[in-house]
Amino acid sequence: MINNKTFTVAEAAEYIGVCRETVYRMVRNGDLKAIRVGINGRKILFRKTSLDRWMDAQEGIVDNVIHLGAPIRRAL
């Protein structure tokens, strides 16, 4: 059984909780690793492990902000 799950842009966006446009921007900026397949690499796929690593890194950023005593703003 293959466990290397891949996600489309829409699935990746839903998985990490952002919109599709944000995912495209993150790929363009090099913030999120992607696999390009198909004719001219038009289809973009993401490994679940890459998305998980990105989310882990974001947790580290938030943890550092909390540790430094900066307040976190929450939407009401």
C-alpha positions, -999 to 999 in steps of 0.1 A, spaced: 0 0 0 13 35 -9 13 59 20 28 89 2 -4 110 -1 -4 139 -25 -27 169 -25 -39 192 -52 -37 229 -46 -74 230 -34 -68 200 -11 -35 215 3 -53 249 9 -80 231 29 -55 210 48 -34 239 60 -64 263 63 -57 290 37 -72 299 4 -59 285 -30 -45 319 -40 -23 318 -8 -10 284 -18 -1 296 -53 17 326 -38 36 304 -13 47 282 -41 58 312 -62 77 326 -32 94 293 -24 77 291 10 60 258 2 76 228 -17 56 216 -46 58 189 -73 49 201 -109 36 174 -132 19 172 -166 23 192 -197 47 221 -189 44 214 -152 10 230 -150 -4 206 -124 9 213 -89 9 186 -62 21 186 -26 33 157 -4 15 155 29 48 153 46 58 187 31 26 203 43 31 188 77 67 201 79 55 236 69 28 236 96 54 224 122 76 253 112 47 277 116 41 263 151 77 271 160 72 307 149 41 311 170 58 294 200 87 318 197 63 348 197 45 335 228 78 328 245 90 363 239 59 376 256 44 393 226 6 394 228 -13 373 202 -43 391 187 -74 369 182 -103 378 161 -135 382 180 
